[in-house]
Each structure stands twice: as structure tokens, then as C-alpha cells.
Amino acid sequence: MGDFKPLPVDGLRSSGVASVGNVIAPSGGASLSVPEPIDIAALIDRHPMSPLQIRTVVLCGLTALLDGFDLLAIGVAAPAVTESLRIPPALLGTLFSAALLGLMLGAFALGPVADRIGRRSLLISATAMFGGFTLLTAHAASLQELIVFRFFAGVGLGGAMPAFISLAAEYTPRSHRRQVVALLWAGFPLGGVAVGLLAAWLIPAGGWRVLFLIGGVVPLGLALVLLCLLPESIAFLASQAAADPRIRTLLNRIVPDVNVGAEVHITCPAEPSQSGARALFEHGRGPVTALLWGSYFATFLMLITTTAWAPTLLEQSGLARAQAAEAIALFAAGSVIGTPLAGILLAWLGTRDLLPIALLGGAATIGALGIAGPSPTLVLAILFCAGFCLGVASSGLIALAPLLYPTPIRSTAVGWAMGWGRAGSFAGPLMVGMFVTSGWRVAGSFAALGTAGLVGMVLTACLARTNIASRDDATA
């Protein structure tokens, strides 16, 4: 499924006219003043990545890393925060949910904004937003202030995600797009690793507020770097106005040996007849969109709920608190390993096979935790495998989403898919909380959580067999 209209040069070639660079010349050698139209996507796909493209992907990766740092900082700081502000531990769930709710609403609302004002502008604004509210978090004096600041930081985080994923995808050749986007998403769990290591050193030395000072100042500094160094997506610029001089400047930096003068016509993406989320259901994309949203919901429900509830459930099943903490660390380690590998595995196995297998593995391992609780060694091994499977599944879905939609609605598509994923991560902990309150056994809670993986397996299997996703597998 391509983003661009066909190049109108075939008729010239069939009349004895040959293409020479970007100028059309008759076979006798005399040049005509008819430049060959340039398809931006095809040009990027045919050439190796330039320093400008690599720089863009690296900047997007740094944003992803800071996203992970910021979102997970409140979790590692929670014990010190509750002690400092005298917050009852029972109210921590509200604080954790505030950022997740903001993430969900930010992804839903700001993804479409990136398709209107541009990926660059939205990414800079969202990065400054979550940096600013994280800085305010360091000065919070009450639970109410913490909830407000974490909610708006979450909105910024939710808006940044579809912007940096779309921008990186649009600067990457299609043959490497899955690998690059999956590697980009690896910055998120790496940010969690970074905040864990820093917190172990900073909180005892300077208190929890220092962690949020760093988590606020660094993104604000990155926003200034993005303002100076980050280019706008060429595909987005072409979708707005093909005559924009920035398009030619960027193309000449990406492919210096191609002459892109003012007389060269640049093909533009075809505009959907609808805007916003409605466009995601046009041209036969309705089944793909519904299946993608359901897959995100089920996958992120399992990923986040396991992180939130597994320590408590494992303690109830007989594990010591230290062993339960070690198990979650191994779950995170498995996710960190699986996340960057997803792009490579997708290129090797394809969507049709990888995503259902990964979710089946996640369902089986999470479901088995309920009967493995008495054995610490078995729990550690199972949770590592579960983290790996869910890391592959979540990263694979994130790598797949930008490929399924054209440029004018790509950020909307990624934002809404991420929004449904965050809805799953918001609903999952509440669901397990109801099970625990109702007196369910530990094995039953883990089995119910594993069922979400089976639902995700079925949805991704159906998604991989739709016409649009199948064409993507064939052409990527």
C-alpha cells in the first residue's frame, strides 16, 4: 500500500523518451525541458540513510528514552514520595493512574494534531510539556498537586509518542522501517532501566525530588535541541504543499546526487476524504483498524498489569518480597531484550507468524504463574520469558502500525492505536484489583490475565490475514 500517486512518466517512456536522472531526454540525446516527477517515498526507499535521516531517528530515540524515564520515575520514587508527603499507600493507585489516563487522552487527542500542524511542531511542544510538568512534580507539596502534574505530564508523553514514531518511520527506507521503529521503541524500557539505576543512587543521597528535577530539565533541554536540529517530515510537507521550498532543501541533503530544482514536480500523498479517526476506516481499512486497536488493548493490558500486580500476587502465593522483586526485574529484562529484536524477527517471520506466536507465548507464561508460585526458580524463568514475548509483541505492533496507513493520517493512526493500548493498561490493573477484592485465587487472577493474551493472539492472527497487512508483509 503506497502513500503516493503513480508517477506520470510511463507515457513519455513508451514514446521513445528515456529518463536521465531527473530530466527527460529523447533517445537521440537532446534534452527536453520536461523534468521527471519525484516520488518522495520511492526516493527515500531507494537510497541508503543519510546523516540527516540518522540524526532524525537518533533524536526521536532520545525522546522515547526520556518518555520511558519520565513515566516510570513515579513508580520507583513512590515509597519515598509517600513517606515525604504522608500519602496513604492505598491512594498510590490514583497517582499511578493519573499519568496513564493522561497518556491515553494525549495519544487520542494529539495524534491527529500532528497530522494537521506537523510532526516536528507537535513533538517539540509535547516534549516541552512533559518536561515542564515533570519539573513541577519536583515541587509538589500534596497528593492533589502530584495527581494534576502527573496527569498533564502524561498528556505530553501521549502526544510525543505518535509524533516521534511517525517522523522516524517517514525518514526511514521501507525495507528497514520495522527494524528502526522497533529499535526506537526499545528506548522506552531503556529509560525505565536508567531511572531505576539513577533512583538507587539519587534518592538516598538527595531525595525523590532530585529525580524529577533531572526528569524535567533534560526533556526541556532536548526540546531546545529538537527546535534547532529536528527537520519536519518531508512526506508531511508534501502532503500540505508540494511547492514548499523546504522539501527541495531536505531532499538535496538526503540525496545530494539528485537534482531537485524548482522546476521539478514532486508527487504528493493522496488526501483521504475524511479527517481524524474517521479516515482510519476508509478504503477498506475498517477491519484493519478495529483489529489493530483490539490487539493494542490486549497486549498493553497484559504488559502493564503484570508489572503492577505480579509482585503482590506472587507474595500471596508464597514468594518472599525480595524474590517477587527479582522476578519483576527479570520480566523487565526480558522485555528490554525482546523489544529491539521485534523488528528483526518481523522482517524474518512476518506479521502473520510472529505476533500471534509472541502473544500465545505471553498468554501461556502469564497463565502458568498461578501454579508456579511455590518455586522461585521457575517463577523467575517464566517471568523472563513472559517479558520477552510481550516485549516482542508490543514492539512488533508499534512497528507495524505506521506501515498500514498513508502519510496524511499516520500520526492519527499511531496515536489512536496507542490510545487504545493505554486504555488497556489503565483497565487491566483495575480488573485484577476487582478479582482480588472479590476473593479470587492467585491462579485464577493469572489465568484471567493470560486470557487477554489469547484474545490478542486471535486478533493479531486475523489482522495479519487482512489484505492491507498481507500486502505490507509482501512489500516491506
C-alpha positions in Angstrom: 0.0 0.0 0.0 1.8 3.1 -1.2 1.3 6.7 0.0 1.8 8.4 -3.3 0.1 8.6 -6.7 1.8 6.8 -9.6 4.4 8.8 -11.5 3.0 10.2 -14.8 6.1 9.4 -16.9 5.2 6.0 -18.5 3.6 7.6 -21.5 6.8 9.5 -22.2 8.9 6.4 -22.0 6.7 4.4 -24.3 7.1 7.2 -26.9 10.8 6.7 -27.2 11.7 9.1 -24.4 14.2 7.8 -21.8 14.7 9.0 -18.2 18.1 10.5 -17.5 18.4 11.5 -13.8 15.5 13.9 -13.3 15.4 15.2 -16.8 13.5 13.6 -19.7 15.6 13.2 -22.9 14.8 11.6 -26.3 16.9 8.6 -27.3 18.9 10.9 -29.7 20.5 12.7 -26.8 19.0 16.2 -26.9 17.4 17.1 -23.6 13.9 18.3 -23.2 12.7 20.8 -20.6 10.4 18.2 -19.0 11.7 17.1 -15.6 10.7 13.7 -14.2 8.4 13.9 -11.2 9.9 12.8 -7.9 8.1 10.4 -5.7 9.5 11.2 -2.2 8.7 7.9 -0.7 10.3 6.0 -3.6 13.4 8.2 -3.5 13.9 7.6 0.3 13.3 3.8 -0.2 15.9 3.5 -3.0 18.8 5.3 -1.2 20.8 4.5 2.0 20.1 6.6 5.0 21.9 10.0 5.0 23.3 11.8 8.1 20.2 13.9 8.2 18.0 10.8 8.4 20.2 9.1 11.0 20.2 12.3 13.1 16.4 12.4 13.0 16.0 8.8 14.1 18.5 9.3 17.0 16.6 12.4 18.2 13.4 10.5 18.1 15.1 7.7 20.0 16.2 10.1 22.7 12.7 11.3 23.1 11.5 7.7 23.5 14.1 7.1 26.2 13.0 10.2 28.1 9.4 9.1 27.8 10.2 5.9 29.5 12.3 7.7 32.1 9.5 10.1 33.0 6.6 7.6 33.0 8.4 5.1 35.3 10.0 7.6 37.6 6.9 7.9 39.8 6.9 4.1 40.4 10.5 3.9 41.7 10.1 7.1 43.7 6.7 6.1 45.2 8.0 4.8 48.6 10.0 8.0 49.2 7.1 10.2 48.0 4.6 8.5 50.3 6.9 8.9 53.3 7.8 12.5 52.5 4.2 13.8 51.8 2.5 11.4 54.2 0.3 9.8 51.5 -1.5 6.7 52.4 -0.2 3.8 50.3 -3.8 2.9 49.3 -4.0 6.2 47.4 -0.9 5.4 45.2 -3.1 3.7 42.6 -4.8 7.0 41.9 -1.4 8.7 41.5 -0.2 6.0 39.1 -3.4 6.1 37.1 -3.2 9.8 36.6 -0.3 9.6 34.2 -1.8 6.6 32.4 -5.1 8.5 31.9 -3.1 11.5 30.6 -1.2 9.2 28.2 -4.4 7.7 26.8 -6.1 11.1 26.3 -2.9 12.6 24.9 -2.5 9.9 22.3 -6.1 10.1 21.3 -6.2 13.9 21.1 -2.7 14.9 19.9 -2.0 12.2 17.3 -4.5 13.9 14.9 -3.0 17.3 15.7 0.4 16.0 14.4 -1.3 15.3 11.1 -2.5 18.9 10.9 0.3 21.0 12.2 3.3 18.6 11.6 5.2 16.0 13.5 8.1 18.4 14.4 5.9 21.1 16.0 3.9 18.6 18.0 6.9 16.6 19.1 8.7 19.8 20.3 5.6 21.1 22.1 4.8 17.7 23.7 8.4 17.2 24.9 8.4 20.6 26.5 5.1 19.9 28.1 6.0 16.6 29.8 9.4 18.1 30.8 7.7 21.2 32.3 5.1 19.2 34.3 7.8 16.8 35.5 9.7 19.7 36.8 6.6 20.9 38.6 6.3 17.4 40.1 9.6 18.0 41.9 8.0 20.9 43.7 4.6 19.3 44.5 3.5 19.7 48.1 0.4 17.4 48.2 -1.2 14.4 46.6 -3.6 16.6 44.7 -0.7 18.6 43.1 1.1 15.4 42.2 -2.0 14.0 40.5 -2.5 17.1 38.4 1.1 17.4 37.4 1.4 13.7 36.6 -1.8 13.8 34.5 -0.6 16.7 32.3 2.9 15.2 32.0 1.1 12.1 30.8 -0.8 14.1 28.2 2.6 15.4 26.9 4.0 11.9 26.8 1.0 10.5 25.0 1.3 13.3 22.3 5.0 12.8 21.8 4.7 9.0 21.0 2.8 9.1 17.7 4.8 12.1 16.6 8.3 10.6 17.0 7.1 7.2 15.7 5.6 8.7 12.5 8.6 11.1 12.0 11.2 8.3 12.3 9.1 6.0 10.0 8.8 8.6 7.3 12.6 9.3 7.2 13.4 5.6 7.1 13.5 3.4 3.9 10.6 1.0 3.9 12.9 -2.1 3.9 14.3 -1.0 7.3 11.3 0.7 8.8 10.2 -2.1 11.0 13.6 -2.6 12.5 14.1 1.1 13.1 10.7 1.7 14.7 11.1 -1.4 16.9 14.6 -0.3 17.9 13.3 3.2 18.6 10.7 1.8 20.9 13.4 0.0 22.8 14.3 3.4 24.2 11.2 3.3 26.3 12.2 0.3 28.5 15.8 1.5 28.5 14.5 4.8 30.0 13.0 2.6 32.7 16.3 0.9 33.3 18.0 4.4 33.5 15.6 5.7 36.0 15.9 2.6 38.2 19.7 2.9 38.3 19.7 6.7 39.0 17.0 6.4 41.6 19.0 3.8 43.6 21.8 6.4 43.9 20.0 9.8 43.8 17.0 9.2 46.2 19.1 8.1 49.2 21.6 10.9 48.5 19.3 13.9 47.6 15.7 12.7 48.0 13.0 11.9 45.4 12.6 15.5 44.2 16.1 15.4 42.6 14.9 12.6 40.3 12.1 14.7 39.0 14.3 17.8 38.6 16.5 15.7 36.3 13.5 14.2 34.6 12.2 17.8 33.9 15.3 19.7 33.0 16.6 17.1 30.5 13.4 17.0 28.3 13.3 20.8 28.3 16.9 20.8 27.1 16.0 18.2 24.5 13.1 20.3 23.3 15.6 23.1 22.5 17.8 20.7 20.7 14.8 19.4 18.6 13.9 23.0 17.8 17.4 23.6 16.4 18.2 20.2 14.7 15.0 18.3 14.0 13.6 18.6 10.5 9.9 18.3 9.6 8.8 15.2 7.8 9.2 15.6 4.0 6.2 13.4 3.4 4.1 15.7 5.7 5.4 18.8 3.9 4.5 17.4 0.5 1.0 16.5 1.7 0.5 20.1 2.7 2.1 21.9 -0.3 4.4 20.4 -2.9 5.8 23.8 -3.7 7.2 24.2 -0.1 10.9 25.1 -0.6 11.9 23.1 2.5 11.1 19.9 0.6 13.7 20.6 -2.0 16.3 21.6 0.6 15.7 18.4 2.6 15.7 16.2 -0.5 19.0 17.7 -1.6 20.5 16.9 1.8 19.2 13.3 1.8 20.2 12.5 -1.8 22.8 15.1 -2.9 23.3 13.5 -6.4 19.7 14.0 -7.4 19.0 17.5 -8.9 15.8 18.8 -7.2 15.4 22.2 -8.8 12.4 24.5 -8.6 11.1 23.1 -12.0 10.9 19.5 -10.7 7.4 18.3 -9.9 7.0 16.5 -6.6 4.2 14.0 -6.2 2.0 14.4 -3.2 0.2 11.9 -1.0 -3.4 11.4 -1.9 -5.6 13.1 0.7 -8.2 10.9 2.5 -11.8 12.2 2.0 -12.3 12.1 5.8 -10.2 13.6 8.6 -9.3 12.4 12.0 -10.2 9.0 13.3 -12.9 8.6 10.6 -10.2 8.4 7.9 -8.9 5.3 9.6 -12.0 3.4 8.4 -11.8 4.5 4.7 -10.7 2.5 1.7 -11.2 -0.9 3.3 -9.1 0.0 6.4 -12.0 -0.6 8.8 -11.3 -4.2 9.7 -7.5 -3.5 10.0 -8.2 -0.5 12.3 -10.5 -2.5 14.6 -8.2 -5.5 14.8 -5.2 -3.2 15.4 -6.9 -1.4 18.3 -8.0 -4.6 19.9 -4.5 -6.1 19.6 -3.0 -3.0 21.3 -5.6 -3.1 24.0 -5.0 -6.8 24.9 -1.2 -6.5 24.6 -0.6 -3.5 26.7 -3.2 -4.7 29.2 -1.0 -7.8 29.8 2.3 -5.9 29.8 1.4 -3.1 32.3 -0.9 -5.2 34.5 1.8 -7.9 35.0 4.2 -5.2 36.1 1.7 -3.7 38.5 0.2 -6.8 40.1 2.6 -9.6 39.8 4.7 -8.7 42.9 1.6 -8.7 45.1 0.1 -11.8 43.6 3.4 -13.7 43.9 3.8 -12.7 47.5 0.3 -14.1 48.2 1.3 -17.4 46.5 4.2 -17.8 48.9 7.2 -15.9 47.4 9.3 -13.6 49.6 9.1 -9.9 48.8 12.7 -9.8 47.6 12.1 -12.8 45.3 9.0 -11.2 43.9 11.0 -8.0 43.2 13.7 -10.0 41.4 11.1 -11.7 39.3 9.7 -8.4 38.1 13.2 -7.2 37.3 13.7 -10.3 35.1 10.3 -9.6 33.5 11.6 -6.1 32.6 14.9 -7.5 31.4 13.1 -9.9 29.1 11.1 -7.0 27.7 14.2 -4.9 27.1 15.7 -7.8 25.1 12.6 -8.6 23.2 11.7 -5.0 22.2 14.6 -4.3 19.9 14.6 -7.8 18.5 11.0 -7.4 17.3 11.9 -5.5 14.1 14.4 -8.2 13.1 12.0 -11.0 13.8 9.2 -9.3 11.9 11.5 -9.0 8.9 12.3 -12.7 9.2 9.0 -14.2 10.1 6.5 -11.5 9.1 3.4 -10.3 10.8 1.4 -13.4 10.0 3.5 -15.6 12.2 5.4 -13.5 14.7 2.7 -11.5 16.5 0.3 -14.4 17.2 3.2 -16.6 18.4 4.5 -13.9 20.7 1.1 -13.3 22.3 0.5 -17.1 22.7 3.8 -17.3 24.5 2.8 -14.3 26.7 -0.6 -15.9 27.5 0.9 -19.3 28.3 3.7 -17.9 30.6 1.5 -15.5 32.5 -1.2 -18.1 32.9 1.4 -20.6 34.3 2.5 -18.2 37.0 -0.5 -19.2 39.2 0.8 -22.7 39.6 4.5 -21.9 39.6 4.4 -19.6 42.7 5.9 -22.0 45.2 9.0 -22.4 43.0 11.1 -19.2 42.9 13.4 -20.5 40.2 10.5 -21.5 38.0 8.8 -18.1 38.5 12.0 -16.2 37.6 12.3 -18.2 34.3 8.6 -17.9 33.4 8.5 -14.1 34.0 11.7 -13.6 31.9 10.1 -15.5 29.0 6.8 -13.6 29.5 8.7 -10.3 29.4 10.5 -11.3 26.2 7.2 -12.4 24.5 5.3 -9.3 25.5 8.2 -7.1 24.5 8.3 -8.6 21.1 4.5 -8.3 20.7 4.2 -4.7 21.9 7.2 -3.5 19.8 6.0 -5.5 16.8 2.6 -3.8 16.9 4.2 -0.4 17.2 6.5 -1.2 14.3 3.5 -2.4 12.2 1.1 0.5 12.8 2.9 3.2 10.8 3.2 0.9 7.8 -0.6 0.3 7.5 -1.7 3.9 6.9 -0.8 6.7 4.4 1.2 9.8 5.5 -1.7 12.3 5.9 -3.3 10.1 8.7 -0.3 8.2 10.0 0.1 10.1 13.3 -3.7 9.8 13.8 -3.4 6.1 13.3 -0.5 5.6 15.6 -2.0 7.9 18.2 -5.3 6.2 18.3 -3.7 2.7 18.4 -1.5 3.8 21.3 -4.5 5.4 23.0 -6.3 2.0 22.9 -3.2 0.4 24.2 -3.1 2.8 27.1 -6.8 2.2 27.7 -5.9 -1.5 28.2 -3.0 -0.6 30.6 -5.5 1.6 32.5 -8.3 -1.0 32.6 -6.1 -4.1 33.4 -4.9 -3.2 36.9 -8.5 -2.2 37.8 -9.8 -5.5 36.5 -7.3 -7.6 38.6 -8.0 -5.3 41.6 -11.7 -6.3 41.4 -10.7 -10.0 41.1 -8.5 -9.7 44.3 -11.2 -7.8 46.2 -13.7 -10.5 45.2 -11.6 -13.2 46.7 -10.2 -14.8 43.6 -7.3 -17.3 44.0 -3.9 -16.2 42.7 -4.1 -18.9 40.0 -7.4 -17.5 38.8 -6.2 -14.0 38.5 -3.1 -15.0 36.5 -5.3 -17.2 34.3 -7.7 -14.3 33.6 -4.7 -12.1 32.7 -3.4 -14.8 30.4 -6.8 -14.9 28.6 -6.2 -11.4 27.4 -3.1 -12.8 25.6 -5.2 -15.5 23.9 -7.6 -12.7 22.7 -4.7 -10.8 21.4 -3.4 -13.9 19.6 -6.7 -14.3 17.8 -6.9 -10.6 16.9 -3.3 -10.4 15.5 -3.8 -13.6 13.5 -6.9 -12.1 11.9 -5.0 -8.8 11.4 -2.1 -10.5 9.6 -4.6 -12.1 7.2 -6.3 -8.9 6.1 -5.5 -7.6 2.6 -3.7 -4.4 3.8 -1.5 -6.2 6.3 -0.7 -9.0 3.9 0.4 -6.5 1.3 2.6 -4.9 3.9 4.3 -8.2 4.6 4.9 -8.7 1.0 6.4 -5.3 0.2 8.3 -4.4 3.4 
